Amino acid sequence: MSLEVLILSTRAADYARLLTAAPLPPLALHVAASHTEAEPWLATCEVVLADPPLVRPLLDRMTALRWLQSTYAGVETLTAPGLRRDYQLTNARGVFGEMMAEYVLGYLIMHERRGWQRFLAQRERRWEPAWPGRLRGKTLGLIGVGSIGAEIARVAHCFGLRVLGYTRASEGCPHVDRYFHGDALAEMAAVCDYLAASLPNTDASRHLIDRAVLAALPAHALLINVGRGGTVDEDALVEALQAGRIAGAVLDVFQTEPLPPDHPLWTLPNVIITSHTAALSFPEDIAPLFAENLQRYVAGQELRYRIDFERGY
Amino acid sequence: MSLEVLILSTRAADYARLLTAAPLPPLALHVAASHTEAEPWLATCEVVLADPPLVRPLLDRMTALRWLQSTYAGVETLTAPGLRRDYQLTNARGVFGEMMAEYVLGYLIMHERRGWQRFLAQRERRWEPAWPGRLRGKTLGLIGVGSIGAEIARVAHCFGLRVLGYTRASEGCPHVDRYFHGDALAEMAAVCDYLAASLPNTDASRHLIDRAVLAALPAHALLINVGRGGTVDEDALVEALQAGRIAGAVLDVFQTEPLPPDHPLWTLPNVIITSHTAALSFPEDIAPLFAENLQRYVAGQELRYRIDFERGY
């Protein structure tokens, strides 16, 4: 009897193509892009590769489930209180850092170069010779230095940025010039030109960027959030932006997504909204990660990227 | 009798502040932000630090001139046929690469991430979850690998881009993966996802990017020009963009600047116009370079960044 594996993803066809071309143990692979397509395999699948929001309503009916590999980094959909925890949950890790780094550096450069102002001038056929700013010599503070923050730090160093890092305790990234912990987040914020958060959605990260942290930022500072919306107290952010207490914000994630059309963040000056696209799960990246974990699973080895349900990441 | 030095620049006050704080040989420093202010010193100044367009009409009246340090990299204003060549001309070099690299990488990232499309969606309060592209694994071809191209290549490697270089003969940059010379420009273009030019304005660079090179580019390719407008055959570029034969262009420089309001490039889709701001001459960068050359001049040593009037760079 071969291992029953279900793929449940909006990109299921891509995963099927990539996985059938990969070296895998013997298995029965079932492919579903919707709940209807998944229906026949719910009671039999032992291993599931799935987009978290798609699999969540089906969790309780997966009676044979022993391991679920998330296609996303963020798994708060699956670690919420009250949901079952009698299986191994692993997430996607180590594949988002490069896209996140491109995002953060690209948007920092556009901010410095007044890219948006120039883009609007162009629509009026208006030559716009305003002087650009530059990254070199500026200070970037990172809230969270996991695999994503570490990659942002590496590329930031390539551009000659000074990099600060706020972490719970870890100090392992060679591209962070100085670390801050505990109640020192506002202290770090006070010396940042840019502050970038890449934290998961947990109780500990909720509203970590609050009124006090926003008040500590210099008036010319830019906030970037590529982690989860819950990290930022959005009411406090709207107030700080409306009062001009910080220069702007580049936001990929929000407390409610999609961001409601009447939300004030849509139209505040110097706010850039990127609709949760900073780092998507490319099947080309996730499939090899799943294939490797599948080899480990079959061999009875410990899985990589295991989630602690209690901690939430 | 001390050395008579004239500063003639729109940023003259900044230069005066920076130079009086620098270690300099004994000299009489005259500061002018306009022709009127320069008038009293024209016949006596031996050394001039100047913005090329500002100094050009006064050249013939500078009877004591022996050395002119340009605040710009591009000195075609001063090397044009018919102008005097009986003095040493030096330009600004080695200080623009970092800004150029920020520009090129920033605009490449925005192109891949559909930043402009998302920016317009935001103005309609529209969530825009279209998938972004990424730099990693793509190929960037550089036309010209001087100090600017070399810095672009270095940062491009940080992002995991493959870098090709088209040069006259030089192959000295460690961040170029493969070089092309002579008539092989179209051959290089054919394998590029992005093609970026950073050439000075010379007879050799004129319309180097012509119909044949544009035709050789893949349909998904993006052209970037941060050098001088003359490098690109603009008529051929407009045709290629109108026919959709390339994906787009990011243009900082043009055959005529400011770009005339009726020029078709203003309104073509997928063209970004940045009004000659990719790398401006920050007095903070140029003043130390001039101060160092001034020490050399007084000591009778060879000046750095000397321009060959015949070659034009």
Interface residues (C-beta under 8 A of the other chain):
Chain A: E98 M99 A101 E102 Y103 L105 G106 Y107 I109 M110 E112 R113 G115 W116 R118 F119 A121 Q122 R125 W127 E128 P129 A130 W131 P132 R134 L135 R136 R154 V155 C158 F159 G160 E257 P258 L259 P261 W266 T267 I272 I273 T274 S275 H276 T277 A278 L280
Chain B: E98 M99 A101 E102 Y103 L105 G106 Y107 I109 M110 E112 R113 G115 W116 R118 F119 A121 Q122 R125 W127 E128 P129 A130 W131 P132 R134 L135 R136 R154 V155 C158 F159 G160 E257 P258 L259 P261 W266 T267 I272 I273 T274 S275 H276 T277 A278 L280
